[in-house]
Amino acid sequence: MPGLLSAMEGFCVIGIVIATGYVAARMRIGGPTAQMVLNRFSFFVSSPCLMFAILSKEKIFEIFHSSIVVAFFSAVLVGVVFLILNRLFFHMKAADATIGALNSLYLNSNNIGLPIATYILGNPALVAPILVMQQAVFTPIGLTVLDVTTKGKVSAKEILKQPLHQPLLIGSLLGIAVSAISAKVGFFVIPSCIYDPIDMIGDSAVPMILMAFGMSLHGTKPLQDKSNVPAVFTVAVLKNIVMPIIAFLLSYFVMGFRGATLYACVVLAALPTGQNVYNYAARYNVGLSFARDGILFSTLSSPIFIAIIAVLLG
């Protein structure tokens, strides 16, 4: 129970930072472009530094823990379910449907995942496979689709070059490479005078994303676009209920996980949608209200379902 309470404190911290962004926008601190600046700086500078700082010091074998199989297939399945439901009921355009799929499958593995992995699961390294999976697989695919659907026809060459345009993936792959080299030589190969400023810049990523998200709430009302209401609640159900159920079934019956590993897979699957999805929506100026509402409602409902999972499996 103390671990559960500590995790809930993590949600409180996140809420305060989001509220700070909202207040800053309401008071017009930073001017009308503040939100855009925070989004772009986080996307191109801070977030890649954060990925590098986390993964470079993570043990290479922990990064590729077998639990990544559960995280991958549970995410893919809920993403596919959303796309099927969109085809049958919502009829969103391709770009908006891509945001919906990302809203359904993308986990908030940093600013919520890390405290939950630390305080409930007792091992912050458990989020490392999710970080790698999302940055190396889901993010490049999602952003490639957004490129194609918002910019028109894109050549095969441009699609193949897409990963080179993703700062988050580049930072992640460099971090994994340093982790592998450090494991080989037996010590951390990056001198502190280089690592420390990268780590310092990376520390700014989460606050900037959260404050930009809070700024986006000013002047708008949740569920203001009534046509998106069914899709928004579908996203919340897929993310916070369906995905943990799929993770449990895969962990228990397919992977044979039991005890702490089973518990960890299910809890991490119940994490809310990551604020990165709003960052991507803002980057391509598509599905902004849909992304914001999906993140908001999955974040509000996630602590309830994580608490239920903790009671049932903890």
ZAMARGU-4260 file (C-alpha; in steps of 0.2 Angstrom, whole numbers, plus 5000, padded with zeros to 4 digits):
<rodrens>
0) 5000/5000/5000 | 5014/5013/5003 | 5020/5009/4986 | 5003/5012/4978 | 5002/5029/4988
5) 5019/5034/4982 | 5013/5031/4964 | 4998/5041/4966 | 5009/5055/4972 | 5017/5054/4955
10) 5001/5057/4946 | 4999/5072/4958 | 5016/5079/4953 | 5011/5078/4934 | 4995/5086/4937
15) 5004/5101/4946 | 5016/5103/4931 | 5001/5103/4918 | 4992/5116/4929 | 5007/5127/4929
20) 5007/5127/4910 | 4989/5131/4910 | 4991/5146/4922 | 5006/5152/4912 | 4995/5152/4896
25) 4981/5161/4906 | 4993/5174/4912 | 5000/5175/4894 | 5018/5172/4901 | 5029/5168/4886
30) 5017/5176/4873 | 5006/5167/4860 | 5020/5156/4853 | 5026/5149/4870 | 5017/5132/4867
35) 5024/5130/4850 | 5042/5134/4856 | 5040/5121/4870 | 5034/5108/4859 | 5047/5110/4846
40) 5062/5112/4858 | 5056/5096/4867 | 5054/5086/4850 | 5070/5091/4843 | 5082/5094/4858
45) 5076/5089/4875 | 5068/5072/4872 | 5082/5065/4862 | 5094/5070/4876 | 5082/5061/4888
50) 5082/5045/4878 | 5101/5045/4877 | 5104/5049/4895 | 5092/5035/4901 | 5096/5021/4889
55) 5115/5024/4889 | 5116/5020/4907 | 5104/5006/4907 | 5111/4988/4906 | 5109/4981/4888
60) 5101/4965/4894 | 5088/4975/4904 | 5084/4986/4889 | 5079/4970/4879 | 5070/4961/4893
65) 5058/4947/4887 | 5043/4957/4893 | 5045/4968/4878 | 5036/4954/4869 | 5020/4957/4879
70) 5022/4976/4878 | 5023/4975/4859 | 5009/4964/4855 | 4997/4971/4867 | 5000/4988/4860
75) 4999/4982/4842 | 4982/4974/4846 | 4974/4989/4854 | 4980/5000/4840 | 4973/4988/4827
80) 4956/4987/4836 | 4955/5006/4836 | 4958/5006/4817 | 4945/4993/4814 | 4932/5003/4825
85) 4937/5019/4816 | 4933/5010/4799 | 4916/5004/4806 | 4910/5018/4816 | 4921/5034/4817
90) 4926/5036/4799 | 4941/5048/4803 | 4953/5053/4790 | 4970/5044/4789 | 4980/5057/4799
95) 4967/5058/4813 | 4965/5039/4814 | 4984/5038/4816 | 4983/5050/4831 | 4969/5039/4838
100) 4979/5023/4836 | 4994/5031/4845 | 4982/5038/4858 | 4977/5020/4861 | 4994/5011/4861
105) 5007/5024/4867 | 5012/5022/4885 | 5017/5036/4896 | 5033/5027/4900 | 5043/5042/4906
110) 5035/5054/4918 | 5022/5042/4925 | 5030/5025/4920 | 5046/5028/4929 | 5038/5033/4946
115) 5026/5018/4945 | 5040/5006/4940 | 5050/5013/4955 | 5037/5014/4969 | 5025/5000/4964
120) 5036/4988/4955 | 5052/4992/4963 | 5062/4992/4947 | 5063/5007/4936 | 5072/4998/4923
125) 5056/4989/4918 | 5051/5003/4908 | 5067/5002/4897 | 5060/4990/4885 | 5044/5000/4882
130) 5055/5016/4879 | 5065/5006/4866 | 5049/4999/4858 | 5040/5015/4856 | 5054/5025/4850
135) 5062/5012/4838 | 5046/5005/4831 | 5029/5014/4835 | 5036/5032/4834 | 5044/5030/4817
140) 5029/5021/4809 | 5017/5034/4816 | 5027/5049/4811 | 5030/5041/4793 | 5011/5039/4791
145) 5008/5057/4797 | 5021/5063/4785 | 5012/5053/4770 | 4995/5058/4775 | 4998/5077/4778
150) 5011/5080/4765 | 5004/5070/4751 | 5013/5057/4741 | 5030/5052/4748 | 5042/5041/4739
155) 5049/5025/4745 | 5066/5033/4747 | 5059/5046/4759 | 5050/5033/4769 | 5066/5023/4771
160) 5075/5039/4776 | 5061/5043/4789 | 5070/5036/4804 | 5084/5048/4801 | 5072/5062/4803
165) 5067/5056/4820 | 5077/5064/4834 | 5069/5053/4847 | 5074/5037/4838 | 5092/5044/4835
170) 5094/5048/4853 | 5088/5031/4858 | 5099/5021/4846 | 5114/5031/4852 | 5110/5027/4870
175) 5108/5008/4866 | 5125/5009/4857 | 5134/5017/4871 | 5126/5004/4883 | 5132/4990/4873
180) 5149/4997/4871 | 5150/5000/4890 | 5145/4982/4894 | 5159/4976/4882 | 5173/4986/4890
185) 5166/4985/4908 | 5164/5004/4912 | 5154/5019/4906 | 5163/5026/4891 | 5155/5043/4890
190) 5165/5056/4901 | 5155/5065/4914 | 5159/5082/4906 | 5149/5076/4891 | 5136/5066/4899
195) 5131/5078/4912 | 5125/5092/4900 | 5116/5080/4890 | 5107/5073/4905 | 5103/5091/4911
200) 5095/5095/4894 | 5086/5079/4895 | 5078/5083/4912 | 5069/5098/4904 | 5060/5087/4891
205) 5046/5080/4903 | 5042/5097/4911 | 5041/5106/4894 | 5030/5093/4886 | 5018/5093/4901
210) 5018/5112/4902 | 5014/5113/4883 | 5000/5101/4886 | 4993/5112/4900 | 4995/5127/4889
215) 4984/5119/4876 | 4970/5117/4889 | 4968/5136/4890 | 4955/5143/4880 | 4948/5126/4876
220) 4935/5114/4884 | 4937/5095/4885 | 4927/5087/4872 | 4923/5103/4864 | 4922/5094/4847
225) 4907/5083/4850 | 4910/5072/4835 | 4926/5065/4843 | 4917/5061/4860 | 4914/5042/4855
230) 4932/5040/4849 | 4939/5049/4864 | 4930/5037/4877 | 4935/5022/4865 | 4953/5027/4867
235) 4952/5028/4886 | 4944/5011/4887 | 4956/5003/4875 | 4971/5011/4884 | 4966/5008/4902
240) 4955/4992/4902 | 4958/4982/4886 | 4977/4984/4885 | 4980/4978/4903 | 4968/4963/4900
245) 4977/4958/4884 | 4994/4960/4893 | 4988/4949/4906 | 4982/4935/4894 | 4999/4936/4884
250) 5009/4936/4900 | 5000/4922/4909 | 4996/4910/4894 | 5009/4914/4881 | 5025/4919/4890
255) 5021/4910/4906 | 5025/4924/4917 | 5021/4923/4935 | 5023/4934/4951 | 5032/4950/4950
260) 5035/4949/4931 | 5016/4946/4927 | 5011/4960/4939 | 5024/4972/4931 | 5018/4968/4913
265) 4999/4972/4918 | 5003/4987/4928 | 5014/4995/4914 | 5000/4991/4901 | 4988/5002/4911
270) 4999/5017/4910 | 4990/5032/4902 | 4993/5038/4885 | 5010/5048/4884 | 5010/5066/4881
275) 5022/5063/4866 | 5006/5059/4856 | 5000/5077/4858 | 5018/5083/4854 | 5017/5073/4838
280) 4999/5080/4834 | 5006/5098/4837 | 5021/5094/4826 | 5009/5090/4811 | 4995/5101/4816
285) 4982/5087/4815 | 4970/5079/4828 | 4975/5092/4841 | 4959/5092/4851 | 4957/5073/4849
290) 4975/5070/4855 | 4973/5081/4870 | 4956/5074/4876 | 4962/5056/4874 | 4978/5060/4884
295) 4967/5069/4897 | 4954/5056/4900 | 4966/5041/4900 | 4977/5050/4913 | 4962/5054/4924
300) 4956/5036/4923 | 4973/5027/4924 | 4976/5028/4943 | 4959/5020/4946 | 4963/5005/4935
305) 4981/5004/4942 | 4975/5003/4959 | 4963/4989/4955 | 4977/4979/4947 | 4987/4982/4962
310) 4974/4975/4973 | 4970/4960/4962 | 4988/4955/4957 | 4999/4964/4970
</rodrens>
